[in-house]
Amino acid sequence: MAIVRPAIGGQTFISMSGGLDPAGELLDITHRQGVDGVSVGKLGKDGLTTTHETLRDLPSAASVKTTMDTYKGLIGTLVTVKDELDNDRSNYLVVSVRQIRAFKVVGGSGGIEATPTHMLRAEWQLRATT
């Protein structure tokens, strides 16, 4: 069985936490003073902004910077997200991404890089669109 690697916009990770919230119908619920009950109107589909934490191994200290630059370049774009169950979900907006931590590793194995020397943990804000 092949190892499933989660990904955001083609950027692959060792792990990704946080659940994806698909776009759903938004409702406008109106209460009027002196009138019993409510009126409900559909506004269209939208999703909630969700937070995801990713972990990626990298071959050098310099690649930490270039990888974060690549991540930042995805802000404002629509991407496909692959979760850890190998489900692809398209049309997610990258709202923001920030570096949480970068650190050195010695003798790492089992990740994406053959001989990683650094790890990068990042936090992503994603929003489903229709």
Steps between C-alpha positions, in 0.01 A plus 500: 500500500638838402560769760243779472656845529267790574545806277384857452529641150756238400716557810541161668535441875592226744187586698210745498260556788162672497175408332380641170160669498332471159287789376137481606185704476491826700171608649364842590268463799287810559303579815247783490367666810132428556496212250505138613751268337788580272567528132783306345674587176786326323800723433709255296784264583811582699739324737658578833867587527682205654847473652747231399849425627749335267839338549758464223859375498752694293855442371660826626459816706475702178208286384299608807494857368425407139227259607332770713526739202323235289230456765447878521464510121186286533317763708195624309492203263256210469666165561421131527553349844580132553429376850667210682224265379596575136185706434548785251292814560521784253428874515648583838623856542834543676421786739833505684803293591765558764808321625454356848840339543804391305758274661797276425482121495772238496458165329139554399330236287153399390405843370495657157872583471759221485739681736316782679688743721214733595129488580244772430171532685248744350145614575255546214161673485282346226145585392279287280337672204238360266 
